[in-house]
Amino acid sequence: MKQIVALVLAVTSMGLTGCATGARAYADTAIGNRAEAATVWNRPQEVGFDWGSDIEAEVSRQCVFGFICWGYEDGGGFDIGAIIGSIFGGGSGGKEVADPLVKAAAAVAVANAQKADGIFVVSHETDAFDILIFKRRTARVKGKAFTLRPMGEVSQDRADRVRNLSALGGRAMVSLPDITR
């Protein structure tokens, strides 16, 4: 009886196993092998920020007879792009402010703050007073101060994840679960 069972198992296993053969012996077209550029990977420093208090500043520029001027630099002349933008609705909408007087006001606000590395400008406004021999422009900014906080080097694990995703063609930062806990 043992011999019959062994013979049935041997025949069955031979019938269920075999070797894979076929005429196809090449890689799929979906699979590619491209070399990664020879680069040196280092781990960048991470920097965070902390919000501070509300800060504001005002600066101005005055001119007499058009050429005797004092105060902060305002770029001189008028900005034709701002005029066209205001007519056709090309407002600032998250774009950088081009007015040098507003930039100067933001710099003064940061310089006058107790502890600030920068300003997130919430609002700004400019006023102008111009008569024949005297011209005055004033810019005011209001915003939130922030200070930079160094957080150290990016961990080796995160740097490898970003590098490997980039090598696979991914460009977005993907947060993967930490399975080592």
C-alpha positions as CSV (number, residue, x, y, z in Angstrom):
1,M,0.0,0.0,0.0
2,K,2.8,2.4,0.8
3,Q,4.3,1.8,-2.6
4,I,1.1,2.6,-4.4
5,V,0.7,5.8,-2.4
6,A,4.3,6.8,-3.2
7,L,3.7,6.0,-6.9
8,V,0.5,8.1,-7.0
9,L,2.2,11.0,-5.4
10,A,5.2,10.8,-7.7
11,V,3.0,10.6,-10.8
12,T,0.8,13.5,-9.6
13,S,3.8,15.7,-8.7
14,M,5.3,15.1,-12.1
15,G,2.1,15.9,-13.8
16,L,1.7,19.2,-11.9
17,T,5.2,20.4,-12.3
18,G,7.2,21.0,-15.4
19,C,9.4,23.6,-17.0
20,A,8.2,26.8,-18.5
21,T,9.0,27.1,-22.1
22,G,8.0,29.5,-24.8
23,A,9.1,31.5,-27.7
24,R,9.3,34.7,-25.8
25,A,12.7,35.5,-24.2
26,Y,12.9,39.3,-24.1
27,A,12.1,42.0,-21.6
28,D,8.8,43.8,-21.7
29,T,8.7,47.2,-23.3
30,A,7.3,48.6,-20.1
31,I,10.4,47.8,-18.3
32,G,13.3,50.1,-18.8
33,N,16.8,50.4,-17.6
34,R,18.3,53.8,-17.5
35,A,21.5,54.9,-15.8
36,E,21.3,57.3,-12.9
37,A,23.6,60.3,-13.3
38,A,26.7,60.2,-11.3
39,T,26.1,62.7,-8.5
40,V,27.1,63.3,-5.0
41,W,24.1,63.2,-2.7
42,N,24.3,65.1,0.5
43,R,21.6,65.7,3.1
44,P,20.4,69.3,3.1
45,Q,19.7,71.3,6.2
46,E,16.0,71.8,7.1
47,V,14.8,75.2,8.2
48,G,11.5,75.9,9.9
49,F,10.0,79.2,11.0
50,D,8.2,80.6,14.0
51,W,5.6,83.3,13.7
52,G,6.2,86.5,15.7
53,S,4.2,89.6,16.4
54,D,2.5,92.0,14.1
55,I,4.9,94.5,12.7
56,E,4.5,97.6,10.4
57,A,6.5,100.4,9.0
58,E,6.2,103.5,6.9
59,V,8.8,105.1,4.6
60,S,8.6,108.1,2.3
61,R,10.5,110.0,-0.4
62,Q,10.3,113.7,-1.1
63,C,11.6,115.7,-4.0
64,V,11.8,119.4,-4.6
65,F,12.1,120.7,-8.2
66,G,12.2,117.1,-9.4
67,F,15.9,116.5,-8.7
68,I,16.6,117.4,-5.0
69,C,15.4,114.3,-3.3
70,W,15.7,112.6,0.1
71,G,14.2,109.6,1.8
72,Y,14.1,106.1,0.6
73,E,14.6,105.1,-3.1
74,D,11.3,104.7,-4.9
75,G,12.5,103.6,-8.3
76,G,11.8,106.9,-9.9
77,G,9.2,107.6,-12.6
78,F,6.0,105.7,-13.0
79,D,5.4,102.0,-13.7
80,I,3.6,101.5,-17.0
81,G,3.1,97.8,-16.2
82,A,1.2,98.7,-13.0
83,I,-1.1,101.0,-14.9
84,I,-1.9,98.5,-17.6
85,G,-2.3,95.8,-14.9
86,S,-4.8,97.9,-13.0
87,I,-6.8,98.6,-16.1
88,F,-7.0,95.0,-17.3
89,G,-7.3,93.4,-13.9
90,G,-3.7,92.1,-13.5
91,G,-3.6,92.8,-9.8
92,S,-0.9,91.5,-7.5
93,G,-2.8,88.2,-6.7
94,G,0.1,86.6,-4.9
95,K,2.8,88.1,-7.1
96,E,5.9,89.9,-5.9
97,V,5.4,93.6,-5.2
98,A,7.5,95.6,-7.7
99,D,7.4,98.9,-5.9
100,P,10.8,99.6,-4.4
101,L,9.3,101.9,-1.8
102,V,7.1,99.1,-0.5
103,K,10.1,96.8,-0.4
104,A,12.0,99.4,1.6
105,A,9.1,99.7,4.1
106,A,9.1,95.9,4.6
107,A,12.9,96.0,5.2
108,V,12.4,98.8,7.8
109,A,9.7,96.8,9.5
110,V,12.0,93.8,9.9
111,A,14.9,96.0,11.0
112,N,12.8,97.7,13.7
113,A,11.3,94.5,15.0
114,Q,12.7,93.1,18.3
115,K,13.5,89.7,16.8
116,A,12.6,89.0,13.2
117,D,14.3,87.4,10.2
118,G,11.5,88.4,7.7
119,I,8.0,89.6,7.2
120,F,5.0,88.1,5.7
121,V,3.3,91.2,4.3
122,V,-0.4,91.1,4.9
123,S,-1.2,94.5,3.4
124,H,0.6,97.5,1.9
125,E,-0.5,100.9,0.6
126,T,1.1,103.8,-1.1
127,D,0.1,107.5,-1.1
128,A,1.3,110.2,-3.4
129,F,1.2,114.0,-3.1
130,D,2.4,115.9,-6.1
131,I,2.3,119.6,-6.9
132,L,4.4,121.5,-9.3
133,I,7.6,121.9,-7.3
134,F,7.1,119.3,-4.5
135,K,6.5,115.6,-4.7
136,R,6.0,113.1,-1.8
137,R,5.4,109.3,-1.9
138,T,4.7,107.2,1.1
139,A,4.5,103.4,1.5
140,R,3.1,101.6,4.5
141,V,3.3,97.8,5.2
142,K,1.7,95.6,7.8
143,G,2.5,92.0,8.3
144,K,3.5,89.2,10.5
145,A,7.1,88.8,11.7
146,F,8.8,85.4,11.4
147,T,12.1,84.0,12.7
148,L,14.0,81.1,11.1
149,R,14.6,78.0,13.1
150,P,17.3,75.5,12.0
151,M,16.1,72.0,12.4
152,G,19.3,70.2,11.4
153,E,20.2,67.7,8.7
154,V,17.5,65.8,6.9
155,S,17.5,62.2,8.1
156,Q,19.3,59.6,6.0
157,D,16.0,57.7,5.7
158,R,14.1,60.7,4.3
159,A,16.9,61.6,2.0
160,D,17.0,58.1,0.6
161,R,13.2,58.1,0.0
162,V,13.3,61.3,-1.9
163,R,16.3,60.1,-3.9
164,N,14.7,56.8,-4.8
165,L,11.4,58.4,-5.7
166,S,13.3,60.8,-8.0
167,A,15.1,58.0,-9.6
168,L,11.8,56.3,-10.4
169,G,10.5,59.5,-12.0
170,G,8.5,60.7,-9.0
171,R,8.9,64.4,-8.2
172,A,6.4,64.8,-5.3
173,M,7.3,64.5,-1.7
174,V,5.4,61.3,-0.6
175,S,5.1,60.6,3.1
176,L,5.6,56.9,3.7
177,P,4.6,55.3,7.0
178,D,7.3,54.5,9.4
179,I,7.2,50.7,9.8
180,T,10.3,50.5,12.1
181,R,8.3,51.3,15.3
